[in-house]
Amino acid sequence: MLLSQSPLRASIFFSIAAMASLTLFTATTAEARSTPIAYTAELQAPVESSQEIIKGAVVRCSGTGCVGTKSNSSARSVCAKIADKFGPLASFAYKDEAFDAEALAQCND
């Protein structure tokens, strides 16, 4: 038997490949879970738990609260689309900066 056909060598290569795959999978899922929240919204009426892609942002709503990831669209555009999809908003903030009453009224129109 040649050294290149050794069962021990095959086991070592398999173990290395398995560890590399596990490391890459763990890093990818951890990154997906740690995506920062860019948008927060409070709805005027509660909704069932749901998730939507709005202007490129992943928006999750449950009860009267919504959170969303960053989008390449303007905050006003995302605000208006959330109001269209889930109903009138009681409040909306982008990166912890709350919209004033006038901006919020424009989202709800």
C-alpha positions as CSV (number, residue, x, y, z in Angstrom):
1,M,0.0,0.0,0.0
2,L,1.3,3.4,-0.9
3,L,1.4,6.2,1.7
4,S,-1.0,8.3,-0.5
5,Q,-3.6,5.5,-0.1
6,S,-3.4,5.3,3.7
7,P,-6.7,5.2,5.6
8,L,-5.1,7.4,8.2
9,R,-4.2,10.1,5.7
10,A,-7.7,10.0,4.2
11,S,-9.2,10.4,7.8
12,I,-6.9,13.4,8.4
13,F,-8.0,15.1,5.2
14,F,-11.6,14.5,5.9
15,S,-11.3,15.9,9.4
16,I,-9.6,19.1,8.1
17,A,-12.3,19.5,5.5
18,A,-15.1,19.1,8.0
19,M,-13.5,21.6,10.5
20,A,-13.1,24.1,7.7
21,S,-16.7,23.7,6.6
22,L,-18.0,24.1,10.2
23,T,-15.9,27.2,10.7
24,L,-17.2,28.9,7.6
25,F,-20.8,28.0,8.3
26,T,-20.6,29.3,11.9
27,A,-19.0,32.6,10.8
28,T,-21.7,33.1,8.1
29,T,-24.7,32.4,10.4
30,A,-23.2,34.6,13.2
31,E,-22.8,37.5,10.7
32,A,-26.4,37.1,9.6
33,R,-27.7,37.2,13.2
34,S,-25.6,40.2,14.0
35,T,-26.9,42.5,11.2
36,P,-27.5,45.9,12.9
37,I,-30.9,47.4,13.2
38,A,-31.2,50.7,11.3
39,Y,-35.0,51.3,11.5
40,T,-37.4,51.1,14.3
41,A,-41.1,51.8,14.1
42,E,-44.1,51.7,16.4
43,L,-47.4,50.8,14.7
44,Q,-50.7,52.4,15.7
45,A,-52.4,49.0,15.7
46,P,-50.9,45.5,16.4
47,V,-50.2,43.1,13.6
48,E,-49.4,39.4,13.4
49,S,-45.7,38.5,13.4
50,S,-44.3,38.9,9.9
51,Q,-41.2,39.7,7.9
52,E,-41.0,41.6,4.6
53,I,-38.3,42.9,2.3
54,I,-39.0,46.6,2.0
55,K,-36.7,48.7,-0.2
56,G,-33.9,46.2,0.4
57,A,-34.3,46.2,4.1
58,V,-35.4,43.2,6.1
59,V,-38.3,44.4,8.2
60,R,-39.7,42.3,11.1
61,C,-42.9,43.3,12.8
62,S,-44.7,41.8,15.8
63,G,-47.5,43.3,17.8
64,T,-46.9,47.1,17.4
65,G,-43.1,47.0,17.1
66,C,-41.1,46.8,13.9
67,V,-37.3,46.7,13.3
68,G,-35.5,46.8,10.0
69,T,-32.0,46.4,8.6
70,K,-30.2,49.1,6.6
71,S,-31.4,49.9,3.1
72,N,-30.0,51.9,0.2
73,S,-33.2,53.8,0.0
74,S,-34.0,57.0,2.0
75,A,-35.4,56.6,5.5
76,R,-38.5,58.5,4.4
77,S,-39.1,56.1,1.6
78,V,-38.7,53.1,3.9
79,C,-41.0,54.7,6.5
80,A,-43.7,55.2,3.9
81,K,-43.4,51.6,2.6
82,I,-43.6,50.2,6.2
83,A,-46.8,52.3,6.8
84,D,-48.2,51.1,3.4
85,K,-47.5,47.4,4.3
86,F,-48.3,47.3,8.0
87,G,-50.5,50.3,8.7
88,P,-50.2,53.8,10.2
89,L,-47.2,54.5,12.3
90,A,-47.2,56.0,15.8
91,S,-43.4,56.6,15.6
92,F,-40.4,55.9,13.3
93,A,-36.7,56.3,13.8
94,Y,-33.6,55.8,11.6
95,K,-30.4,55.0,13.5
96,D,-32.1,56.1,16.8
97,E,-33.1,59.6,15.4
98,A,-36.9,59.8,15.6
99,F,-38.9,61.4,12.9
100,D,-40.8,64.6,13.9
101,A,-44.6,64.8,13.7
102,E,-44.5,66.4,10.2
103,A,-42.2,63.7,8.7
104,L,-44.3,61.0,10.4
105,A,-47.5,62.4,8.9
106,Q,-45.8,62.2,5.5
107,C,-45.0,58.5,6.0
108,N,-48.7,57.8,7.0
109,D,-50.1,59.6,3.9
